[in-house]
Amino acid sequence: MKTTLIQGGTLLTADPAQPLLTDGHIRIDDGIITAVGAGAGPDVAGAETMDARDKLIIPGFVNAHTHLCMTLGRSLGSDRTLLQWLAEAQLPFMAQMDSEDYALAVTLGAIENLKAGNTTVCEIFFSSRYTDGADALAAAALDETGIRALLFRCSSDEEFAPGFIETTGEIDTRSKELLQRWRAHDRVGIGVGPLVPWTATDEYWADTCALRDAGVGVHLHTAETPEYNDLMVARTGKRNVEFLADEGVLNERVMLNHCIFLADAEIDAIAAHGANVVHDPTSNMILASGNAPVLKLRSAGVTVGLACDGPACNNTQDMFEVMKDAALLQKVTTRDPVSLTAQDVFTMATMEGAKACGMADRIGSLSAGKLADITIVDTLASHLRPIHDPFATLVYSARAADVETVLVGGEVVVRNKKLLTMDEGDIIRKAQLRAEELRKSAGLN
């Protein structure tokens, strides 16, 4: 049995039973947290011991919605609205990518997530190279980095963009092949979902619901801009969430991302069906999309996780920044400083994210019986001292660059701010060179 002890740090556990331990310890046996408590804890012969003095120990963040497949397009097409950004920059760029480019993109994005303390990502993968197995290559690339991931295979079977459309039958067959290939993996899982709601036929929605009923998670872009509702009304006569509710799509296995433009009745419908919401405050601001009704959703009992969104539209994978943005957006729009507190958004970035993606029994808190997905933050920096309130320090002062050590399933994947699973510098150099080539091929300045 492999045993690891983390001793001497301040634990922010996301466990309501003991949310804060100012001098605590964690014991990990074969990748599972077996003890969390105050003090140094008992010594264990042969255990690896980590000295966490002057550090904050937290559950690894759950980045509950991202597009690592778009990492090579970071900063391309900035200062545009969502649909302009897609049509004028990102989709032409992605259309030039081959299947290996998609694998390179998710690798670089996963590295950034791990070094930022994000131990789990929900990758909303879409591609112009499904015929070449880009989805399978991307899943394998995520696995190689050591991250925990849910790859949601998303597509369109009606008009979206040239090269990004599959037939309904192809979507169903290829999704099931990918699900079968990864069904027994301990870190990488597969989900499904139409990429955007107005580019899916009734048959595609029916196939999605059938997989959902078989236990597969579903992830959907939802009411992100006013156009989402307008395009859905034009196609179906119903608003985005209204359609999902009436068609029986919503339940506890469904994650609804963004959810900015919701009527009160739609919030009630999300709550009544037990669906989950993911909030992406930073990308929503960058793309001028709007501010989600987070307080109304939480008041209705909806689980709301947090996410960075993709590296091409955020433009980072920094969940510290996302937590701060989430809190500040609600404070400034309500003029109520306690509308969303530091501890609230920390919970949304950890336990609520785990609940949203159906993994609350395995991850999301520093609790006995959970997988040892753990992030250790070094606090010996001028922008972090002095510390009076550890939650406020973590949310309002810390940055991704302060992450020192990261464990996924008890395995150290980042130590002393260095990735251990692969050559980060080599990946960065390859990504820069290939991105420049793709931009030229796409005719983008």
Residue pairs with C-beta under 8 A, 6 or more apart in sequence:
1 29
1 30
2 29
2 30
2 31
2 48
2 410
3 27
3 28
3 29
3 44
3 46
3 47
3 48
4 27
4 28
4 47
4 48
4 49
4 50
4 372
4 407
4 410
5 25
5 26
5 27
5 28
5 41
5 43
5 44
5 47
5 48
5 49
5 50
6 25
6 26
6 28
6 49
6 50
6 52
6 57
6 374
6 376
7 25
7 40
7 41
7 49
7 50
7 51
7 52
8 23
8 25
8 40
8 51
8 52
8 53
8 55
9 23
9 24
9 52
9 53
9 54
9 55
9 56
9 57
9 376
10 20
10 21
10 22
10 23
10 24
10 55
10 56
10 57
10 390
11 20
11 21
11 24
11 26
11 36
11 56
11 57
11 58
11 366
12 19
12 20
12 56
12 57
12 58
12 346
12 366
12 390
12 391
12 394
13 19
13 20
13 21
13 36
13 58
13 59
13 365
13 366
13 367
14 58
14 59
14 346
14 347
14 350
14 351
14 364
14 365
14 366
15 36
15 351
15 365
15 366
15 367
17 367
18 36
19 343
20 390
20 391
21 36
21 37
21 38
22 390
23 38
23 39
24 36
24 37
24 38
24 39
24 57
25 35
25 36
25 37
25 38
25 39
25 40
25 41
26 33
26 35
26 36
26 41
26 57
26 366
26 372
26 374
27 33
27 34
27 35
27 36
27 41
27 44
27 47
28 34
28 372
28 407
28 410
30 410
31 371
31 372
31 409
31 410
31 411
32 369
32 370
32 371
32 372
32 410
33 366
33 367
33 368
33 369
33 370
33 371
33 372
34 368
34 369
35 41
35 368
36 366
36 367
36 368
50 376
50 405
52 376
54 378
54 379
54 380
55 376
55 377
55 378
55 379
55 404
56 376
56 377
56 379
56 390
56 393
56 394
56 398
57 366
57 374
57 375
57 376
57 377
58 117
58 346
58 350
58 366
58 374
58 375
58 376
58 377
58 394
59 119
59 350
59 351
59 363
59 364
59 365
59 366
59 370
59 373
59 374
59 375
60 117
60 118
60 119
60 120
60 148
60 350
60 363
60 373
60 374
60 375
60 406
60 407
60 408
61 116
61 117
61 118
61 119
61 120
61 319
61 349
61 350
61 353
61 375
62 118
62 119
62 120
62 122
62 305
62 306
62 349
62 350
62 353
62 354
62 356
62 357
62 359
62 363
62 364
63 113
63 118
63 120
63 121
63 122
63 306
63 307
63 308
63 317
63 319
63 353
64 122
64 255
64 278
64 305
64 306
64 307
64 353
64 356
64 357
65 122
65 124
65 219
65 255
65 257
65 278
65 280
65 307
65 308
65 309
66 109
66 113
66 121
66 122
66 123
66 124
66 307
66 308
66 309
66 310
66 311
66 317
67 123
67 124
67 125
67 126
67 309
67 310
67 311
67 312
67 313
68 105
68 106
68 108
68 109
68 110
68 113
68 121
68 123
68 125
68 138
68 142
68 310
68 311
69 94
69 102
69 105
69 106
69 109
69 123
69 125
69 126
69 127
69 138
69 310
70 90
70 94
70 105
70 310
70 311
70 312
70 313
71 105
71 106
71 108
71 109
71 112
71 310
71 311
71 312
71 431
72 93
72 97
72 101
72 104
72 105
72 108
72 431
72 434
72 435
72 438
73 89
73 90
73 93
73 94
73 312
73 435
74 311
74 312
74 315
75 312
75 315
76 89
76 90
76 93
76 312
76 439
76 444
77 84
77 85
77 88
77 89
77 90
77 444
78 85
78 286
78 315
80 88
80 89
80 287
81 225
81 287
81 288
81 289
82 224
82 225
82 287
82 289
82 313
83 225
83 227
85 287
85 313
86 161
87 161
89 444
90 312
91 161
91 164
92 442
92 443
92 444
93 438
93 439
93 442
93 444
94 127
94 128
94 164
95 128
95 161
95 162
95 163
95 164
95 442
96 438
96 441
96 442
97 105
97 127
97 128
97 129
97 438
98 129
98 132
99 127
99 129
99 132
99 133
99 134
99 137
100 137
101 434
101 438
102 125
102 127
102 129
102 134
102 137
102 138
103 134
103 137
103 138
103 140
103 141
104 141
104 427
104 430
104 431
104 434
105 431
106 123
106 125
106 138
106 141
106 142
107 141
107 142
107 144
107 145
107 422
107 427
108 427
108 428
108 431
109 121
109 123
109 310
109 311
109 317
110 121
110 141
110 142
110 145
110 147
110 149
111 145
111 419
111 422
111 424
111 427
112 311
112 316
112 317
113 121
113 147
113 317
114 145
114 146
114 147
114 406
114 408
114 413
114 414
114 419
114 421
115 400
115 403
115 406
115 414
115 417
115 419
115 424
116 316
116 317
116 318
116 319
116 320
116 400
116 403
117 319
117 375
117 377
117 400
117 403
117 406
118 147
118 308
118 317
118 319
119 147
119 148
119 363
119 373
119 374
119 375
119 406
119 407
119 408
120 147
120 148
120 149
120 150
120 353
120 354
120 357
120 359
120 363
120 373
121 142
121 147
121 148
121 149
121 150
122 149
122 150
122 152
122 191
122 219
122 255
122 278
122 307
122 357
123 138
123 142
123 149
123 150
123 151
123 152
124 152
124 154
124 193
124 195
124 219
124 221
124 257
124 310
125 135
125 138
125 151
125 152
125 153
125 154
126 154
126 155
126 164
126 195
127 134
127 135
127 138
127 164
128 163
128 164
130 155
130 166
130 170
130 174
135 151
135 153
135 174
135 178
136 178
136 181
138 151
139 149
139 151
139 178
139 181
139 182
139 188
139 190
142 149
142 151
142 188
143 149
143 185
143 187
143 188
144 421
144 422
145 413
145 421
145 422
146 187
146 408
146 411
146 413
146 420
146 421
147 187
147 408
147 413
148 187
148 188
148 363
148 371
148 373
148 408
148 409
149 187
149 188
149 189
150 188
150 189
150 190
150 191
150 217
150 357
151 178
151 182
151 188
151 189
151 190
151 191
152 190
152 191
152 192
152 193
152 217
152 218
152 219
153 174
153 175
153 178
153 190
153 191
153 192
154 192
154 193
154 194
154 195
154 219
155 164
155 165
155 166
155 171
155 194
155 195
156 164
156 165
156 166
156 194
156 195
156 196
156 199
156 200
157 165
157 166
157 167
157 168
157 171
157 199
157 200
157 201
157 203
157 204
158 165
158 198
158 199
158 200
158 201
159 165
159 199
160 195
160 196
160 199
164 195
165 199
166 174
168 201
168 203
168 204
168 207
171 204
171 207
172 207
175 190
175 192
175 207
175 211
176 211
178 190
179 190
179 192
179 211
179 216
182 188
182 189
182 190
183 190
186 409
187 408
187 409
189 217
190 216
191 216
191 217
191 218
191 219
192 208
192 211
192 212
192 216
192 217
192 218
192 219
193 208
193 218
193 219
193 220
194 200
194 204
194 205
194 208
194 220
195 221
196 221
196 228
197 220
197 221
197 222
197 228
197 231
197 232
197 240
197 243
197 244
198 228
198 231
198 232
198 234
198 235
200 208
205 247
205 249
208 218
208 249
209 248
209 249
211 218
212 218
212 249
212 251
212 253
212 254
215 253
216 253
217 253
217 254
217 255
217 357
217 358
218 249
218 253
218 254
218 255
219 254
219 255
219 257
220 244
220 249
220 254
220 255
220 256
220 257
221 228
221 257
221 258
222 228
222 240
222 241
222 244
222 256
222 257
222 258
222 259
223 229
223 239
223 240
223 241
223 256
223 258
223 259
223 260
223 261
223 262
223 266
224 257
224 258
224 260
224 261
224 284
224 289
225 260
225 261
225 289
225 290
226 261
228 240
228 261
229 239
229 240
229 261
232 238
232 239
232 240
232 243
233 239
236 243
238 246
239 263
239 266
240 261
240 266
241 250
241 256
241 259
241 262
241 263
241 266
241 269
241 270
242 263
242 265
242 266
242 269
243 249
244 250
244 254
244 256
245 266
245 269
245 270
245 273
250 256
250 269
250 270
250 273
250 274
250 275
251 273
251 274
251 275
252 273
252 274
252 275
252 276
252 358
253 358
254 273
254 275
254 276
255 275
255 276
255 277
255 278
255 305
255 356
255 357
256 270
256 275
256 276
256 277
256 278
257 277
257 278
257 280
257 307
258 278
258 279
258 280
258 284
258 289
258 292
259 270
259 277
259 278
259 279
259 292
259 293
259 297
260 284
260 289
260 290
260 291
260 292
260 293
261 290
262 270
262 292
262 293
262 296
262 297
264 296
267 293
267 296
267 297
267 300
267 302
268 300
270 277
270 297
270 300
270 302
271 297
271 300
271 301
271 302
275 302
276 302
276 303
276 304
276 305
276 355
276 356
276 357
277 292
277 297
277 302
277 303
277 304
277 305
277 356
278 304
278 305
278 306
278 307
278 353
278 356
279 292
279 294
279 304
279 305
279 306
279 307
279 326
279 348
280 306
280 307
280 308
280 309
280 314
280 322
281 291
281 292
281 306
281 322
281 325
281 326
281 329
282 308
282 309
282 314
282 316
282 321
282 322
282 325
283 289
283 308
283 309
283 310
283 313
283 314
284 290
284 291
284 292
284 309
285 325
285 329
286 313
286 314
286 315
287 313
291 329
291 333
294 304
294 326
294 329
294 330
294 340
295 330
295 334
295 339
295 340
297 304
298 304
303 352
303 355
303 356
304 348
304 352
304 356
305 348
305 349
305 352
305 353
305 354
305 355
305 356
305 357
306 319
306 322
306 323
306 326
306 345
306 348
306 349
306 352
306 353
307 322
307 353
308 314
308 316
308 317
308 318
308 319
308 321
308 322
311 317
316 400
317 400
318 399
318 400
319 349
319 400
320 394
320 395
320 398
320 399
320 400
320 402
321 399
321 400
322 349
323 342
323 345
323 346
323 348
323 349
323 394
323 395
324 345
324 395
324 396
326 340
326 345
326 348
327 340
327 341
327 342
327 344
327 345
327 395
327 396
330 336
330 339
330 340
331 337
331 339
331 340
341 391
342 389
342 391
342 392
342 394
342 395
342 396
343 391
345 395
346 391
346 394
346 395
350 364
350 365
351 360
351 364
351 365
352 364
353 364
354 360
354 362
354 363
354 364
354 365
355 364
362 370
362 371
363 370
363 371
363 373
364 370
366 374
371 409
371 410
372 407
372 409
372 410
373 407
373 408
373 409
374 406
374 407
375 403
375 405
375 406
375 407
376 403
376 404
376 405
376 406
377 394
377 398
377 402
377 403
377 404
378 402
378 403
378 404
379 385
379 387
379 393
379 398
379 402
381 402
383 397
383 399
384 393
384 397
384 398
384 402
387 393
401 417
403 414
403 417
404 414
404 415
404 416
404 417
405 412
405 414
405 415
405 416
406 412
406 413
406 414
407 413
412 420
413 419
413 420
413 421
414 420
418 424
